[in-house]
């Protein structure tokens, strides 16, 4: 596999099928791991902040790139031991406490951006006693 691994530099052009080693920088609002690659954002499912992985470029668009994680070289300490492969639940392999932390942070960001509300108006999340087979729901009033 290493013979196909490209070192990404400014001169390199991204190509479908290309293998590159990247470090996840953040999680997108959809739950994908994000990496900034010059003028494009690479997103990959089942990829969490601080993880290093070899990814394969699947699709290239003008501003972003979809990739698939081929091999995780350095795992996050927040990754669950039991791994589920589900494109419908991007955060399922992330520790439940970290899922809540991410969701709370993103919700706070949305309220601050859209309504200019400060964080002190929010109460803590009510977490589910079930970590699986529950429905995410939020109520506004």
C-alpha positions as semicolon CSV with decimal commas, in nm:
position;residue;x (nm);y (nm);z (nm)
1;X;0,000;0,000;0,000
2;X;0,286;0,242;0,081
3;X;0,398;0,255;-0,284
4;X;0,068;0,429;-0,375
5;X;0,091;0,675;-0,085
6;X;0,152;1,026;-0,213
7;X;0,307;1,306;-0,016
8;X;0,072;1,595;-0,071
9;X;0,242;1,918;-0,171
10;X;0,122;2,233;-0,337
11;X;0,239;2,105;-0,676
12;X;0,044;1,779;-0,648
13;X;-0,300;1,767;-0,800
14;X;-0,561;1,562;-0,622
15;X;-0,678;1,264;-0,824
16;X;-0,959;1,014;-0,769
17;X;-0,808;0,696;-0,630
18;X;-0,508;0,877;-0,482
19;X;-0,396;0,768;-0,134
20;X;-0,278;1,035;0,108
21;X;-0,192;1,045;0,477
22;X;-0,384;1,316;0,664
23;X;-0,465;1,429;1,018
24;X;-0,827;1,511;1,105
25;X;-0,863;1,870;1,224
26;X;-1,231;1,895;1,314
27;X;-1,577;1,748;1,267
28;X;-1,820;1,903;1,018
29;X;-2,180;1,969;1,116
30;X;-2,276;1,648;0,932
31;X;-2,034;1,449;1,148
32;X;-1,760;1,398;0,887
33;X;-1,393;1,436;0,977
34;X;-1,246;1,746;0,808
35;X;-0,898;1,825;0,679
36;X;-0,802;2,154;0,510
37;X;-0,605;2,080;0,191
38;X;-0,497;2,414;0,048
39;X;-0,813;2,557;-0,112
40;X;-1,025;2,243;-0,059
41;X;-1,174;2,071;0,243
42;X;-1,138;1,694;0,257
43;X;-1,421;1,514;0,439
44;X;-1,429;1,149;0,540
45;X;-1,673;0,946;0,745
46;X;-1,562;0,765;1,062
47;X;-1,267;1,004;1,109
48;X;-1,226;1,203;1,430
49;X;-1,008;1,499;1,542
50;X;-0,639;1,422;1,602
51;X;-0,660;1,090;1,417
52;X;-0,405;1,019;1,145
53;X;-0,512;0,798;0,859
54;X;-0,446;0,694;0,505
55;X;-0,746;0,796;0,295
56;X;-0,842;0,733;-0,067
57;X;-0,988;1,020;-0,271
58;X;-1,336;0,916;-0,390
59;X;-1,485;1,234;-0,544
60;X;-1,347;1,580;-0,613
61;X;-1,561;1,893;-0,630
62;X;-1,466;2,260;-0,668
63;X;-1,444;2,331;-0,293
64;X;-1,439;1,994;-0,121
65;X;-1,320;1,637;-0,159
66;X;-1,486;1,316;-0,039
67;X;-1,246;1,050;0,086
68;X;-1,269;0,704;0,240
69;X;-1,057;0,604;0,538
70;X;-0,844;0,306;0,435
71;X;-0,632;0,266;0,746
72;X;-0,621;0,456;1,075
73;X;-0,258;0,503;1,181
74;X;-0,324;0,695;1,506
75;X;-0,662;0,648;1,676
76;X;-0,841;0,906;1,887
77;X;-0,865;0,827;2,256
78;X;-1,238;0,899;2,221
79;X;-1,300;0,626;1,960
80;X;-1,521;0,338;2,079
81;X;-1,375;-0,011;2,089
82;X;-1,676;-0,157;1,907
83;X;-1,674;-0,027;1,551
84;X;-1,992;0,004;1,347
85;X;-1,986;0,089;0,977
86;X;-2,282;0,319;0,922
87;X;-2,306;0,613;0,687
88;X;-2,635;0,715;0,847
89;X;-2,486;0,771;1,194
90;X;-2,153;0,949;1,150
91;X;-2,072;0,981;1,520
92;X;-2,166;0,627;1,629
93;X;-1,800;0,527;1,674
94;X;-1,725;0,832;1,889
95;X;-1,747;0,812;2,268
96;X;-2,100;0,914;2,379
97;X;-1,974;1,197;2,603
98;X;-1,780;1,339;2,308
99;X;-2,089;1,312;2,086
100;X;-2,282;1,522;2,338
101;X;-1,995;1,771;2,366
102;X;-1,982;1,809;1,985
103;X;-2,360;1,846;1,951
104;X;-2,377;2,103;2,232
105;X;-2,088;2,301;2,084
106;X;-2,246;2,303;1,739
107;X;-2,589;2,402;1,872
108;X;-2,431;2,688;2,068
109;X;-2,249;2,799;1,752
110;X;-2,578;2,805;1,556
111;X;-2,761;3,009;1,821
112;X;-2,472;3,254;1,851
113;X;-2,442;3,294;1,474
114;X;-2,813;3,317;1,393
115;X;-2,961;3,484;1,701
116;X;-2,660;3,650;1,869
117;X;-2,744;3,471;2,196
118;X;-2,471;3,425;2,453
119;X;-2,385;3,084;2,593
120;X;-2,510;3,166;2,942
121;X;-2,873;3,140;2,828
122;X;-2,838;2,768;2,753
123;X;-2,904;2,491;2,998
124;X;-2,711;2,166;2,995
125;X;-2,822;1,891;2,762
126;X;-3,043;1,616;2,894
127;X;-2,866;1,303;2,781
128;X;-3,036;0,976;2,707
129;X;-2,985;0,678;2,934
130;X;-2,967;0,474;2,612
131;X;-2,665;0,522;2,391
132;X;-2,820;0,330;2,101
133;X;-3,172;0,305;1,957
134;X;-3,286;0,645;2,071
135;X;-3,412;0,938;1,871
136;X;-3,235;1,274;1,879
137;X;-3,491;1,540;1,943
138;X;-3,480;1,904;2,038
139;X;-3,768;2,116;2,157
140;X;-3,787;2,494;2,115
141;X;-4,027;2,710;2,304
